[in-house]
Structures are given as C-alpha cells and as structure tokens.
Amino acid sequence: MKDFTKDSLYKHILFMAIPIAINMILQTMTNLVDVYFVGQLGEHALAGVSTSGNINLINMLVTQVLFIGLMAIVSHAVGRKDFKEAKRIYSHGIFYGVALALGVLVLGELFGELYLNTLVSSEETYLQATHYLFWFVPLLSLQVIYTAFIAPMYAVGLAKPFLYINICAQLLNVCLTPTLIGGVSDVIPALGVSGAALASFISGVVSLTLALYYLCFVQKSLTIDIHLIRPNWDIFKRVLKIGLPSGATFLIYFINTAAIYWALNQIGSAEQAGFGLGGKVGESLLLPAMAIAFASPSIAGQNYAAGEHQRVRSIFTITSIMTTVILTIVALLCFFIPERLVGLFSDDASVVHVASSYLHYVGLSFPVFGLIFTMSGMFQALGNTLPSLISAVIRMMVFTSTLYFLSSQPYFNMINVWGLIVFASILQAVIMYLMLGKMFNHKLNQVIQT
C-alpha cells in the first residue's frame, strides 16, 4: 500500500501517471486499430461505429461515479490510516458495481436503437450502427464491474498490476479485430463492424478474469470481505456525493457530442465520419496529459485527509504545469500537420479533410483541456465535484444553444462547430479556475484552523 503523504510529489505523480498513461495509450491504440479497419469498410461503417460508440459517454457516467467516488473515499480512509474502513467501503462498492452493470445492460438493450434513430438518417449507417451495438452494449456492462473492482486499488497506489492486465487484453483485442472484421477463409466468417465490437468484448472478459484472479489470490493490501458485498446506503451516498457530479459531466459531454453529430448530419455523413475520426485521434493525443491529471486525485486525496494542505496546493501547481506544457506541444502538431495525424486511418479524402480540419482548429484548445482535467482531479481529491458539474452545465447550455442557432443560418459549416468547441472549452476552464480558487481558500484554510 502506497503512502502518498511522504516523499517527493514528482515521484508520486510519475509513479501513478506512467501506468495510467500506458493503459490509456494501449486502449487508444486499440481504438485506433478499430478505426483503421472499420474505415476500410467505408464511410457508412465508420459513421455508424462513431455514432453508436458515442453511447460510451453515457457508460462513462456510471463508471466515473464508481471510480471517482470509491477512489476518493478510500483514499481519504487510507490517508487517515483507517484501513478497516477502506476494506468496508471496497466490499460494499462491489455490490453496487454489479447492480449498475446489470442496469447498463438492460437500458442499453432497450434504448440503444432509439438513440440511433434520433441521430442517423442514412439507412446504411443505421444498419452498421445496430450491428456494432449488439456486442458493444455487453462490453459496457463488463466495464462497470471492472471499474468497481479496480478503483480502490488506485487509491492505495496499485496501478501497475492493472497495466500488465491491460497489456494482455489489448494485445488480444488488436489481434482479434482484423481477424473478426475481415474473417479467415473457410474458418471464421467476416463479421464487419460486429467483429470490432466482439473483439473488444472478448478482451473485456479477459481483463475482468485476470483482475479477479489478481485481487483474490495475489494482492493483500486491500482485501474484499465477501460478507459485506451487500447494500449499504451510507457508503452509497458518499460515493454518489463525490462521484455523481463528476460522472454527470460525461452526460453533459454526451449531449454536447450528440448535438455535434446532429448538426453535422445536416451537412453530410462524411462530416460525421470525419468528426468521429478526428475525435478519436484527438483523444489519443490528449492521453499523456490526461494520465498526469488522473494520477493526482488519489495522491492529493491522501494528503488532504492527512492534513498536508500545502502538498495539495503543490500537486495542483505541478500537474497544471506538466499538462499545459505537454498539450501546447500537441496543439502545435495539430495546427501544422493535422493531415499526417489522421491520414493513416482512412482512404476517403473527404473524411480525412474533415478530420484534419477538426484537429487544426480544436487542437488550439488542447492546453485548456489539460487545465480542465487537472482542476477536475483536484475537486475529486477535496471531496466536492459539484463545481465540475456546474461548469459543464454552463458549457453545455452555451454550446448547444449557440450551435442550434448557427445550424439554422445559411452560412453554417463545420468551421463554426470547431470554433464553438474552442470557445466553450475556454469558458469552462475560466469558471472552474474561479471556483477552485474559492474552494482552496475555504476548505484547506478551514481544515488548518480546526
């Protein structure tokens, strides 16, 4: 079990960030492999997978509630050296992970096609999207269970074992994706976009199996009490209090992204496909900075609960500088060579043009994204994620209302959408910075005085 209240903060941040970064990079590389092989199936296949894949943002609401809530309250318990309470939280959290996973599975099967009906006008794109959802929805359910098991492990510094698990699973996914999409003559039929989703589902099963083996038979830092895998309203409320506002921001992002697909649908399916491709590549470029920002909550959470308040402020300063510098370099790459970044993943000139345009303009706001990620992590560590939700709601209201207005204008084009994304990101960052400053002055000073 890692004690983050002592020794170098730089060392702790890198200790957590490197495994997180590698995990995220592997996941994104797998996603890009999917994009590459799905892209070979044509514009409609890529647009269908991109649109249906957006449902993952809803699932991230659930996984974020569990991950952020469990990680925060377990890190606080560990910071107070109350290991019995940490074990109790972990055990009860498993129950809610399983319950929410079943809910995701049922809701996805009931309402997945209804969601597609609202966003897709092309019959062929709709058909491809429904094929992808068949295996994608069960995968989302597995991800919820997996999150409930591993979130407390990050609170005690055990990120590295899950890096190895993820390497195994993602390598399997990379091997299976082209095989299942294109098939093997007389052995495996070509499944098309369904094959991409099935490959991810199989790798998800492998990840969960390996994680359960490690948790039950290898690690001894934080064990599960099988008798406590049952409802506990007090712990569930604590998880929701911290996790729900943070998770709800993904619902906001889902609405924003759905609004973009809706607006681009008025222009054409190439614009939808290009946005999906540009978004995937953009996400991969954000990963190093995201890993640094995502490493901070467990470190800052332990220090906050232990009363090490100056270290909490230092963590924010260090992570802000690191993420901003990294993403400024990324923004320059997106501005000057966007075609090279997306050209490997599609042969369709119109799709590449849209994706390149997205990176060229939206990439300018990537350093701002780094600050948003960092500030979100600090809100999580301090046990109050409501400011993140408030800023996201304001962003959504401004973004969607302005997008709706612009889409009705005769001059509307995709550049309007990209510019609006940049503006909305800057607005959200300013709001979050003002609220974080007030929270620092109130919470940290208040704890010091008492």
N, C-alpha and C positions, 0 to 999 in steps of 0.2 A: 504494500500500500504506500503510495507516494505522498509525502508531506510537502505541500507547496508553500508553507508559511516560512520556510527557511531557505537559505542559499540563494543563488543568482536567479533573478526573474528571467533573464535572457535564456539561461539554460533550461528553465522550466517550460518557457514558451516553445522553444525549439524541440524539447523532449516530447511535447504533446502535438505540436504542429506538424512535424515531419511525418509521423504515421498517418495523421489525418489527411495531409496533403497527398501522400502516396495512395491512400484509399480513394480519395476523391478523383485523383488523376486516373487511376485504374478504372473507376466507374465511368468516368467521362470518355476514356479511350474506348471502352466497350460500347458506350452510346454512339460514339463517332463511327465505330465499325458498323453498328446497326444502320446509321445514317448512310454510310457509303454503299452498303449492299442493298438497302431499301431504295436508295437513289437510283441504282441501276435498273430498278423495276419501273421507273417512270415518274412523271410529275404527280400523278394522282396517288400513287402509293406513298410518296414522300409527304404529300399534303395530308393524306389520311392518317398516317402514323403520327405526324406532328400534331394534328388536331386532337386525336384521341389520347396521345401521350400527355396532353395538357391536363388531363384528369389527375395526373400525378401530383399537381399542385394542391388538389383537394386532399389527397392522401398525405401530403407533407404537412397539412394542418394537423392531422391526427398524430403523425409520428413526431412532429415538433412539440405538441402538447406533452406527449410522453417523455421524449428525450430531454427537453428543456426543464420540465417540471421535476422529473426524477433526478436528473443530474444536479440541479440546483439544490434541492432539499437534502440529497445525500451528501453533497459537498459541504453543505452547512453543518450537517451532523458530524462529518469527519473532521471539519475544522474545529468543532467543539470537543473532539475526541470521544464522541458518543457513538461507539461502533455498534452497540446493541440496537440503537435506534436506526442506524443506517441499514442494518440487516433486516429490520422490521419493515422499513419503507420499501426495500428491494422486493421482499416476498409479496407484500400486498400489491406492488406495482405489476407483478407478473399477471395477477388475476385480471387487472384492467387492460393489460396488453392483449390478452386472449379475447376478452369481451369486445374490445374495439375492433380487433381483427375480423371477428365474425360480422360485426356491423358493416365494416367496409366491404366485405364480400357480398353481403345481401344487397346493400344500397347500390353497389357498382353493377350488379347483375340486373337490378330493377330499373335503374335510371340512366345507364350508360348510353343507350341508343337514343333516349330522349334528349340528352345533351348534344349528341351529334346532329340530331335533326334541326337544332336551333342555329348551328354554325356552318353546316355544309350544304351547299346547293347542288353540287355535282354528284350525280348518281354513282359514278365510278369511284370518286373519292370517298363517298359514304360507304360503299361496299368494302373498300380496302380498310377503312377505319373500324368497321364492325368485326372484320376478320382479326384485326390486331387486338381488339378488346377481349376476345374470347379467352386468351391466356394472360393478358395484361392485368385484368382485374384480380385474378387469384394471386398474381405476383404481388400486387399492392397489399393484399391481406397478409401475406408472409412477411412483408417489410415491417408491418406494425408489430407483429410478435417479436421479430428480431430486435427491433428498437427497444422494446420493454426489457429484454434480457441484457442488452449491452450498455444502455445509458448509464446505469450506476457504475459500471466498470470505468467509464471515462472520468467519473467524479473522483475515483481513487487512483487515477493515473495509469490504468491498464488499457492503453490504446494499441500498443504494439501487437499483442496476440491476434487482435481482430484484423490487423494489417495482413498477417500471414493467411488468415482465413479468407480474406477478400481476394488476395492474390490467386489462391486456388480456384475460387468461384469464378472470378472474372476471366482467368485463362480458359476455363471450361466454356464460359459464355462466348468468348472470341472464337473458339474452335467450332462450337455448335452453330453459331449464327449463319455463316455462309453455307454450312452443310445442310441446315434445315430450310433455309430460304431457297437455295437452288436445287437441293436434293442430290442424291447419288444414284446413278443409273441402275435400275433393277433392284435397288436396296432400300433407299429412302425416297419417298415422293417429294417433289418440290412443293413446299408449303407457302411460299411467298411471304407476305408480311406476317402471317400467322407463325411462321418459323422463327422470325425475330423475337416475337413475344414468348414463344415456347422455350427458346434458348435461355432467355432471361429468367423464366420461371424455374427451369431445371437448376440453374446456378443459384437461385434463391433458396431452393430446397437444400442444396449442398451447403450453403452458408449457414443456414439455421441448424442443420445437423452437426456441423463442425463446432459451431458456437456452443450448442448444448453439451457436447462432449467436453469441451474445454471448461465450461462453467461447472459442470457436475463432477468431473474427475481430475482436473488439473489445478485450477486456481483455488487458493484458500483465503484470499484477502477478504472477500465479501461473499458469504455463502447464502443460499436460499433455504428458508425453513418451510418445508412443504405444508406444514400445518397452518401457516399464515397466508397461503395462497387462497385468499377469500376476500370479500368486500371489506373495506374499511373507509367509512365516509370521511373521517378526519384527514387521512392521508390523501384521499382522492381530492378533497377540497384544496389542500395545499398544492397538489400537482396542478390542478386547474387554475389556481390563483396566479401561479407563475407561468405555467405552460400555455394556458388558453389564449391570453393576449398575444403571445409570441406566435402560437400556431395560427391564430386568426389572421395574422399578416399574410400567410400563404393563401388564405381565402381571398384576401384583397388582391394579391398578385395574380391569382387565378382569374378573378373578374377583370383585372386590367389586361391580362393576356387574351382572354376570351374576347374582350372588346376590340383588341387589335386584330384578331382573326376575323371578327365580324366586319370591321371597317375594310380590311384588305380584301375580303370576299367580294366587296363591291367593285374592286379593280380587276381581280382575276386569281385563279388558283396558283399561278406562278408566283404571285406576290405572297400568298400564304405559305407555299413551299419554301420560298426564299427566306421569309421571316423565320420559319422553323429551322432551316439550316443555319442561318446567321445566329440565331439564338443559341443553338447547340454549341457552335464554335465559340461564341462569346462566353458562354458558361465555362467552357474548358479553360479559357484564358484567365478567368477570374479565380481559378482554383487555388493557386499559391497564397493569394491574399486572404481568401475565404478560410483556408486552413489555419492561418495565423489568428484570424479573428475568432474562429470557432474553438481555438485552444484556450482562449482567455477566460471563459466563464467558470470552468472548474478551478482554475488557478486563482482567479480573483474571488470566487465564492468561498474557498477555504480561508483566504486571508481576511475577507470581510467578517466571517463568523468568528475568526480568531482575534479580531480587533486590530489587525495590521493594516490600518487605513491608508497610510502613506504608500504602502506597497500596492494597494488597489489603484491609487492615482497613477503610480508609476507604470503599472500594467497597461492602463489606458494610453498613456503617452507613448510607450514603446510600440504597442500594436498599431496605433494610429500612424506613426512614422513609417513603420515597416510596410503596412498595407498600401499607404499612399505612394511611396517610392516605387514599389513593385508595379502597381497599376498605372502609374504615369508612364513607365516604360512600355507596358502593354498597350496603352492608349496610343502611343506614337506608332507602334507596329500596325495597329488597326487603321490609323489615319493614312499611313503611307503605302502599306502593302496589303490591303484587305483581300484583293483577288487571289493572292498566293495562299492566304489562310483558308479560303473556302473552296478554291478551285479543285482540290483533290477529291472532294466529296460529291460532285455532281458534274455530269457532262452537258447538262442543259444550260445553254448560255443565258437564258432569261432568269433562271433560278439563281445562277452564280451572280448575275448583275444585281439582283435584289439583295442577296445575302451580303455582297461586298458593300453595297450602299448602306445597309444596316450597320455593319461594323465601322465603316468610315465615319458615320455621324454619331451613333450611340456610344462607340468606343471612347468618345471625348468625355463621357460621364463616368467611366470606369473608376478613376480615383475617388470620385464621390461615393460610388458603391462600396469601396473599401472602408470609408468612414462610416457608412451606414451599417455595414457588417460589424465593425468594431464597437460602435455605440450600442447596437442590439445586444452584443455579448456582455457589455457592462450592465445593462439593465437586467439581464438574466442573473448575473452574479449578485446584484444587490437585491434580488428577490421581488422586483417590480417591473414587469414587462408591459404595463399598460401604456407608457409613453410610446413604445414602438408601434402599438396598435393605433393610437391616436394619430401619429404622424402618417401611418399607412392609409388610414381612412381619409385624412385630408388630401393626401396624394391621389387616392382613388377618385374622390369627388371632383377634384380639379381636372384630373386626367380624362375621366370618362365623359364629363360634361363638355369639355373643350373638344374632345375627339368627335363626339356626336355632332357638335356644331360644325366642325371642319368638314366632316364627311358629307354634309348636305350642300357644301359650297362647290361651285363649278371648277374651282382651281384645285380641288382636293387631290393630293397624290401621296405616295409613300414617304416623301421627304417631310411632309407635315407631321406624319406619325413619328418619325425618328426624332425630329426636333422637339416634339411634345414629350417624348420619353426623357430626353436630357433635362428639359425644364422641370418636369415633375420630380426627377431624382434630386436635383439641387434643392428644390423646395422642401422635400422630405428631410434631407440632411440638415438644413438650417433649423428646422423645427426640432429635430432630435437633439441637436447640439445645445439649443437653449434649454430644453427640458433636462438633459443630462447634467448640465452645469448646476441647475437648481437642486437636482437630486443629490449630487455630490456634496453641495454645501449643507443640505439638510440632513441627509442620512449619515454621512460619515462624521460630521461635526457633532450630531446628536448622540451617536454611539460613543464618541470620545468623551463627551461631557458626562454621560451617565456611568 
